[in-house]
Amino acid sequence: MGFDRTRESLHGIAELLLAGPQYRRDHTIRLRVLPGAIATVTAPTLRADHLNVWFEGTRVEVRGATYAELASRLGVTAGAPEGLYHDGSGAQPSDRPELDPEAALSLLDALYRGDQALRALAPDATPVLWPEHFDVGVTVDEVNYGVSPGDGYLGEPYMYVGPHKPRSGAFWNAPFGAALPVAATVEEVAAFFAEGRSAAS
């Protein structure tokens, strides 16, 4: 099972099993990052780790089940939020997510490092895991900061700074601003964000 397949499956879980049910009940797609997991921010209280999806104390193993079957066992309905965006994971309720535990842990850890670095950068902001692009980020003074577990731009976890208005200079190395493979420590990720804030000012 490949790294890409695990990332795609985590994205599908975030969108179909967490954000979708939450949006249909509480009209928000915002998700949050926890140590080793991702979760809803309101009811229903759902979270996913490297092996399972949880509804409060109920644990459902991901392996072998479709998104629809997982949702049924959790007491919710699988499906992405409707009418809000056109891109996303592309996962369908009849698809079967596949998680390589080691790869999933690595991806979840990258998101958590990003979450903690964002909190250091902007203590008054709450990092959001967005289900459409599957990245955790904040916006400060018209500049986006965040960490992605990988996508069509870069197939590995990366940290980014994306100003709403293009900037010029050596720091800006990506079409949307600046990006580098995610650093190994929270402090290094936070330092990248701080450099981006300075370069954007």
Secondary structure as the mmCIF struct_conf table of DSSP 4:
data_model
#
loop_
_struct_conf.conf_type_id
_struct_conf.id
_struct_conf.beg_label_comp_id
_struct_conf.beg_label_asym_id
_struct_conf.beg_label_seq_id
_struct_conf.end_label_comp_id
_struct_conf.end_label_asym_id
_struct_conf.end_label_seq_id
HELX_RH_AL_P HELX_RH_AL_P1 PHE A 3 GLY A 12
HELX_RH_PI_P HELX_RH_PI_P1 ILE A 13 ALA A 19
HELX_RH_AL_P HELX_RH_AL_P2 GLY A 20 ASP A 26
BEND BEND1 HIS A 27 HIS A 27
STRN STRN1 LEU A 31 LEU A 34
TURN_TY1_P TURN_TY1_P1 PRO A 35 GLY A 36
STRN STRN2 ALA A 37 THR A 40
BEND BEND2 VAL A 41 PRO A 44
STRN STRN3 LEU A 46 ALA A 48
BEND BEND3 HIS A 50 LEU A 51
STRN STRN4 ASN A 52 PHE A 55
TURN_TY1_P TURN_TY1_P2 GLU A 56 GLY A 57
STRN STRN5 THR A 58 GLU A 61
TURN_TY1_P TURN_TY1_P3 ARG A 63 GLY A 64
HELX_RH_AL_P HELX_RH_AL_P3 TYR A 67 LEU A 74
TURN_TY1_P TURN_TY1_P4 GLY A 75 GLY A 75
BEND BEND4 VAL A 76 VAL A 76
HELX_LH_PP_P HELX_LH_PP_P1 ALA A 80 PRO A 81
BEND BEND5 GLU A 82 LEU A 84
BEND BEND6 HIS A 86 HIS A 86
BEND BEND7 GLY A 88 GLY A 88
TURN_TY1_P TURN_TY1_P5 PRO A 93 SER A 94
BEND BEND8 ASP A 95 ASP A 95
HELX_RH_AL_P HELX_RH_AL_P4 PRO A 101 LEU A 121
TURN_TY1_P TURN_TY1_P6 PRO A 123 ASP A 124
BEND BEND9 ALA A 125 ALA A 125
STRN STRN6 VAL A 128 TRP A 130
TURN_TY1_P TURN_TY1_P7 PRO A 131 PHE A 134
STRN STRN7 ASP A 135 VAL A 140
TURN_TY1_P TURN_TY1_P8 ASP A 141 GLU A 142
STRN STRN8 VAL A 143 SER A 148
BEND BEND10 PRO A 149 PRO A 149
BEND BEND11 GLY A 152 TYR A 153
BEND BEND12 GLY A 155 GLU A 156
STRN STRN9 TYR A 158 PRO A 163
BEND BEND13 HIS A 164 LYS A 165
BEND BEND14 GLY A 169 GLY A 169
TURN_TY1_P TURN_TY1_P9 ALA A 170 PHE A 171
STRN STRN10 ALA A 174 ALA A 174
TURN_TY1_P TURN_TY1_P10 PRO A 175 PHE A 176
STRN STRN11 GLY A 177 GLY A 177
STRN STRN12 ALA A 178 PRO A 181
HELX_LH_PP_P HELX_LH_PP_P2 VAL A 182 ALA A 183
BEND BEND15 ALA A 184 THR A 185
HELX_RH_AL_P HELX_RH_AL_P5 VAL A 186 ALA A 200
#
